[in-house]
Amino acid sequence: MTVDIFEVNRIVEKYRKKKGALIPLLQEIQSVYGYVPKEAIEVISRELSVYPVEIYGILTFYTQFYLTPRGKHTIKVCQGTACHVMGGKEILEYMADKLGIAEGGTTEDGMFSLERVACLGCCGMAPVVMIDEDFHGRCTVQKLQGLIDSYRDEKAK
């Protein structure tokens, strides 16, 4: 995806005179691109007179921000206590192997990004996997195989 510098400048201009607006500005940039591109950081730094290291400090501190393109679908595998005891670690390992990516990575086709999360708050349904905004409880390898296939089939439509 190419970065439209004109669009980045338009977004920056909306926040130029607002105090404490760096996080909302970064959130809006990410909502447009799916991540915060290096080119956008350069524009923000120059236009708002903020050192790039300050921007990177925010982007790397908050887990909501991404510095690389994300997949069309984000898969979050819970690693909280209940999920861990019920096989969450194995689910995460299976997903990484099945998708051919490491935790935190994105598939080559841009369909999936895989994340480990500390807790999704669904302990009674452990182990839990969240795909985009959908929760899937009592997951098994077999159930996940079908889920991933259904998201891949969606691409073919």
N, C-alpha and C positions, 0 to 999 in steps of 0.2 A: 504494500500500500504506500503510495506516495503521500508526502505531507504537503498540504496546501498552506504555504506560509501566509497567504492573504487571509485564510480562515483563522489561523492561529493568531494573527495580528488583530482580527476582529474580536476574538474571544478575550485577548489580553486587554483590549481597549475597554471592554465592559467592566473590568475589574481594576482599572488603572487608579482610580481615586478612592478605592475602598480599602480601609485598614483591615489587616488580618485576612485578606482575600486570597492568599496564595494557595491554600488547600482547596477552596471551592474552584479556583481557576484551574488547578491541576485536575480536579475531578471532571470538570467540563471538557478539558482537552482529552482526558481518557475516555469520556463518553463518546467522543467523536471518532477516535482512532482505535479504541480498545486497549490502549496502553499509552504511555507518555513518551513520544518519540524524542530522540536527541535534538532534532531540529527545533522542536517546540521549546525545549529547555533553553536552547541558545537564544531564541526570540524573547522568551520570558525574562531571561537574565539581562539581556540588552535593554529591553523596553522598560523594565521595572527597576533597573539598577540593583539587582540581587545577584550575588555571586552564585555561579552554578553549583558550587559545593553546598550551599544552603538548600538549594532546590533538591539536589540528590540526597541530602540529609533527610528531608521530609519523605521523598519517594522511597527510600530504603527503610525508614523507620515504620511507616504505616503499611500493613500487609495488603491494604486495599489497592495499592498502586502497583503497576507493572511497567517494567522498562523494556519488555520485549513483546512482540505481537502474541496475542492469546488465540486459542482455538475457538471455533464457533460454539463449542460446548465445553463448559468447565465441569470437570468431575472432581468432587471433594470427597475424600475418604476419611471418615472420622477415626481418630486414634485415641479418643477418650478412654477412661478406665473400662467402662462396660463394653465398648466396642473392641478394645484391645483383648479383653478376656474372651470375647465371643468370636475372635478371628479377624479383627480389623487389620492387623499387620499382614496377615496372609492375603487379605482382600487387596490391600495396597500393592503388595508384591505381584499379585496376579494381574492387576490392572496395568502396572508398569510393563510387565512382560507382554501382555496381550496387545497393548498399544505400541510397544516398542520404544518407549520413552522413559526417562528417569522422572522421578517426582519433581514437580516444578517445570517440566518440559511440555512441549507442544508437538503433536504429531506432524509429520512432514506435509500431509495433505491439509493441515490447518483445521481439522475437524475437532480435535480434543486437546485440552490442557488438563494435566493431572496435578492435584494438590493434596497434601496431607494437612488436615486441620485438627486442632487440639480437641475440640468438642463441638458437635452440632446440636447438643441439647435434646437428643432423642434416645436417651439411654434405654428406655423400655422397648425400643425397636432394634436394639443392637444385633449385629453390626449394621451401621448406617452409611449409605453413600448418597450424596446429593449431586444430581446432574442438573446444571443450570439452577432453576428454582424448585426442582422436584426432589422430594425426599423418597428414598427407597430403603425400607427397613428389612431386617432379618435377611440380609443379603447372603447369597451363596455364590460360588463361582458360576454355577449353572444359570442362576438368575441374572448375573451380570453379563454373561455371554449373550443372552437374549436382549438385554437392555442396550448394549453397545451395538449389536446388529440392527436394532430398531432405529437408533439414531443415525447409523450409517445409511440405512435404507431411506431415511428421510432425505438424504442428500440426493439420492437417485430420482426422487420425485420432481 
